[in-house]
Amino acid sequence: MLAAAAAQAAGNGLELARTQYEHTDYEGALRTLRALPEKSFAVYELMGRTLFMQGDFKRAGQAFEKAVELNPRSSTARNWLGKAYGRRAETASFVMAPLLASKARNCFEEAVELDPRNLEAISDLFDYYIEAPGIMGGGLDKAEALAGRVRALNQAEYHYMMAKVAEKRKEFGTAEEQLRRAIEMAPRQVGRILDLANFLARHGRIDESEAAFRKAEEVAPGAAKVMFARASVYVRTGRNLDTARTLLERYLRSPLTPDDPPRREAERLLRQLANS
């Protein structure tokens, strides 16, 4: 009876932590998780995600390592461990960065091997291949081959990946065509429209970028990710800065989820605006 009651209490605690996490109450989620007397795979995985969202990538990695120890067959946990290594590599010394990047790549590759249908893991491995130099296991040919495996799983994602490959190769017309194909495949996915808006802004096609942002707002009125994406472009291009500030302030007041850009990124952009 006592064991059953303890198990129920642990389950209730984990569900509370998940709810707190989904509402971006990361401090609350951590307090709840740390108070649980027994740390299961699910506890360590959620703890790792929560620490990752707070930007504490080292401790996030430690939590994911424990999750992987408890469930070595989890593609999701191994992929998140790769994310943590990757983010640490971005700010590590020139001695440690290659080692951490290599660990990230290994985790991504293992995650895809464990579950060839894990689109998030495939996407993370694709991003690694497209950004990392060949000496560290990257390469556009690898990225393109991996994108080909996605075609049967998600055609919109396939076209997006091919757009990224084309843009890296400076084949900008092909990149734009692929982004528009992605929108055709998933016309109600606002992220696909934002991908095009960002691409157009990067290439100085401001009016067309603005039209794409307006389309995104029609598809998802009041969506936080649209506010953030538009403000980011304005800050990056140094225009409409008052509008950017207003959008970022609205973003921070919005009910965010873990799928939205972290609050700290919006706060960083606001600080950048204050110092400009």
N, C-alpha and C positions, 0 to 999 in steps of 0.2 A: 504493500500500500504506500509506504513512504517513498519507495523507488519510483512508483508510478506518478506520485505527486511531484517529485523532483523533476521527472522527465517532462511533465506538463508545464511546470514553471519555466524550465529551460526553453521549451518550445514557445511559450508565450513571450519570453524575453527576446528570443530571436526574431519573432514576428514584429515585436515593438521596434527593435533595432532596424529591421527592414523598412518599416513605415517611416521612421525618422530619417533613414538614408534617402528614401525616395522623395522626401520633402526637403532634402539638403540640410537637415539638422545633423551635421556630421559630428559635432561635439556630443550631442545627445546620444547618437548611435554608438559612439565609442564608449561612453559611460555605461550604457546598457550592456554592451558586449563584454566589457572588462569586468562587470559585476557578475557575469554568469560563472558558476562554480566549475563547470566543465567546458573545455574548449574543443568543439567538434570541428570537422572539416568546414561545415557551413559557417561557423563562427569565425574561423580564421580567414576564410575567403571574403566574407563581408567586412571584416576588420581591415583587410588589405585594401579593399575598394575604398573604404571610408578614408583611410590614411592617404591613399593615392589622391582622392579628391581634395584633400587638404594640402596637397603638395609635399607631403612627407614621404618621399619616394623610397628612402632607405628603410624606414620602418614598415612601409607598405610591402616592400620586397621580402622582409623578414616574415611577415604574416603570410604572404603567398607561399614562401618556402615551406612553412609548416603545413599549409593546406595541401601542397603537392606531396609532402611526405605522407599525409594521411590518405590521400587519394591520387596516386601516381597516374591514373588513367583519365583524370579530368583535363580535357582540352581547354576548358575555360580558365581554370586556375593557372595552368601553365602559360597561357597566353597573357594573363594579367601579370604574371611574374615577369614575362618578357617586356611588357609595357614599363614596369617599374625599373628594370635594368636600363631600358632605353632612355627614360627620362633622366636617370642618374648620369648616363653617359653624356648627355647634352651639356652638363655643367661640371663634369669631372676634369681632372688634370690630363695633360696630354699623355701621361703614363697610364692612367686608369681608364680613360675613355675607350680605347680600343678593346680592352678586356671586357668592359661592361657592354659595349656594343655587340661583341661576339656572343656574350651570354644571352643578350636580347634576341639575336638572330636564331640561336639554337632553340630557345624557348618557343619562338614563333613557328619555326619549322616543325618542332615536336608537336605543338598544338595542332597544326594542320594535319600532321600524320595521324594523330590520335582521332581527329574528327575532320575528314575531308570536306564536310558540309558546314563547318564553322566559319561563316562569312566574316565575322569580326576578326578571327585569327588570320584568315586569308588576306583580309584588308591590311592588317598590321604588318604581315610579312611582305606584302606587295609594297607598302610604303617604305619598308626597310630596303628592299631591293632597289627601289627607284631613287632613294636618297643616298645610300651608302656607296662609297667608292668600291671598285672591283677588288682592291686589296683586302677589303673588309667583308667580302662576300656579297656585295651589291652588284647591280647590273641591269640595264634596260631589257636585255634579252630574257633574263630571269623573270623580270616583272611582267613582260608581255606573255611569256609562257604561263605564268600563274594566272593572269587575267583570263586566258583561254579556258582555264578550268572553271571559271565562274559563270561562263556563258549559259550553261545548262541550269545553274542555280538561281541566277538573278540577272536578267538581261540589262536592266538599268545600271546595275553596278558594273557589269562588264563594259558597257559603253563609257562609263565614267573613268574606269581604269585605263581604257585605251586612250581616252582624252589626255590623261596625265602622261602616258608614255609619249604620245604625239607632241605634247607641249614641251617635254624634256628634250625631244629631238628637234625642237624649233619648227615643227610642222603645225603651225598655228591654225591654218585652215582646216586641217584634219581634226585637230583638237576641238575646235568649235563645233564641227559637224557631229563629233561623237557626243559632246555635251548636249546638243539638241536632240540627238537620238535617245539619250538617257531620259530626257524630259518626256519624249514621246512614249517611252516604255512605262513611265510612272508619272503621269501629269499632275497627280495630286500630292506628290511628295515634294514638299516645299524645299527640302535640301537640294534637290536637283536643280531647281531654279536659282537658288543661291550660288551653286557652283558656277552656273553660267554668268550670273551677275558679277561674281568675283573675277572670273576670267576676263570678262569684257573690261572691267575696271583696270586690271593689271596691264592691259594692252591699250590703255588710253581711250577707250571707246565709251566715254562717260555717259552720253545721252542714252545709248543702248543699255548700259549697265543700270541706269536709273529706271528705264522701262522694265527691265527684268526684276528689279526690286519692287516696283509697283505691282507686277504680276504676282510676286511672292506674297505680298500683303493681301492681294485678292484671294489667293488660295488659302492663306492662313492668317486671317485678320487678328492683329494684336499678338502674334506669336513672338515670344521672347527671342528666339534664335534669329528672326528676321531683324529685329531691332539691333541686336549685337552685330550681325554681319554688316548691316548698313553703316553703323557707327564705326566699325573697324576700317571699312573702306574709306570713309571720310577722314579719319585720323591719318591713315596711311598716305592718302593723296593730298592732305593738307587743305581740304576744302570743306565748306559747310560745317565748320567746327562748333558753332553754337548748336546746330541741329544734332551733331554727334554727342555733345554733352547732354542734351535733353534726352536723347535715345538711351544713353548709358545710365542716366539716373532713373529712367522708367524701367530699364532692364533690371536694375538692382532692386526695384520695388515689386517686380513681378514674381509670381509663384514659380520658381525654377525647379527643374528636375536634374538628376545626374547626367542626362543626355544633353543638357544645355552647357554652353561654355561656363567654366567656373567663375564665381563672383570675383575672385581675385584678379581675373583677366580684365573684367570691366573696370575694377578699381585701378588697375595699372594704367589702363587707357585714360581714365579720368585724371590721374596724376600727370600723365604725359601732356594732356591738354592744359592742365594748370601751369605746367612749366614751359609751355610753348609761347 
